[in-house]
Amino acid sequence: MEKFDHIVLGSGIAGLTYALKAATHGTVAVVTKRAKATTNTAWAQGGVACVSSPEDSFDLHTKDTLEAGAGLCHEDIVNLVVREGPDRIKELVALGMSFDLREKPEGGTELDLGREGGHSKRRILHAHDFTGLEIEKTLVAAVEHHPSINVLEDHMAIDLITTGKLGYATEDRVVGVYVLDEKSGEVLTLRSDRIVLATGGCGKVYLYTTNPDIASGDGVAMAWRAGAAVSNMEFIQFHPTCLFHPEAKSFLISEAVRGEGARLVDGQGTAFMPGYHALKDLAPRDIVARAIDAEMKRTGAKCVFLDITHQPREFLRERFPKIYETCAALGIDITTQPIPVVPAAHYQCGGVKTNDRGETTLRGLFAIGEVACTGLHGANRLASNSLLEALVFAHRAFLKATKNHRPTDPIQLPEWRPGRVVDVDELVVIYHNWDEIRRLMWDYVGIVRTDKRLQRAATRLRNLQKEVQEFYWNFKVTTDLLELRNLVTVAALIVDCALSRKESRGLHYTLDYRETGQLFVQDTVMRRV
Ligand code: SIN
């Protein structure tokens, strides 16, 4: 058994930012499923929304965030994220991150701010169209060889250990975590009274997603099993523009492309967003995704198109090198051809419920980044607010976890007991269930919902949960099996939250209750009974 002052699960922007700060006060273990840079952060194209020009203001950023959130944002949280953002950005820059600059007409340079849907001003700090990758590289370089940080790559957290689970009658709190070493197959017992979930989102619960394979909802599922409250899981954001091509897997066409004037058009080249919203192609994401879904259903087309051909080739190559090159490799010249796109699951706006310090309802357990539901996003996240939220809450959680921390009495933790488990003999069963979950979520719990479809999904998921639980008890744990177990748990939570919201609001749109109801101006909060 190994003991650390802090254990961080996940190595994206939230996890590594917390780890670097906490390492000034004690030992830190960072547990990550693959190589440390293999994170959803590294896939973020757009950038970080942060007030940084004289034409912008905290009030405007707050107003845009509240408007996108459709009545469910916690205004105090929005205010603090928006206002603390610039200081957190300065810290990132001090670590070596550089955001794109542009020449000023009067000489010198200034930040080259991008624009995305729902933002009334240009306020997206970016590094071309691979902002997340640059941030991840900066943080990984700072963590690498840090004397107080031990990064466990290819390790997957299985479950949190709590005093409640161990049978203590005292206040329930987190005391450690079981972790699978994927290479050796051994399960380690790591001990800490401060555990931080920074495990990202759950895009893989859907058939089509812009997320990497690792996004299997591990943090929400673990927190749920440990008894922490989970909130607002019905609000899954579908990004309107994922590249539609048989050889492209989960490749995003950044909203920043629409920020530079791209228009969504149908197969005949007719722009359709003016018929849906006054902000046209820069309307909030839920509206754009639903408009595309409606157009595809109306015309029977497999995709719509994003046309940026009015911009000069040189500009597109410089501003969007990754999109330009990825499309070119697939035979699409974005300077002369519209890009085929479809909506895909992109971001989990709900998650493990936290307060303004990143604390969950389980003592000692923090949640930061996409895994958390802080109150910032409400019913729909404003584009590029998530990286900012991750930085702000990593800092706040660090302050809370270190200020006046009183170590708790050490408890003897039982080692992992594998029982009478055998190797999974039929991998096909795991893959089949995995596919079934993702397809049923896409078909029944997607952009447009109905009670009947949700009920159908709930019934299927209950059976799948039983089956997966059986595998879990009978077979040796592997990453695939653990991810499947988490995926089915999170899928069921999304459905349960969606079923309890009898209205349409933000990202939750149902044909049975098309209006926004006054009775539902509150978070959906789920607690395990
Ligand atoms: C994008 O580049 O469109 C993604 C930005 C975000 O999801 O915040």
Residues whose N, C-alpha, C, O or C-beta is under 5 A from the ligand:
A	BS01	SIN	Q45 G46 I253 S254 E255 A256 A383 S384 N385
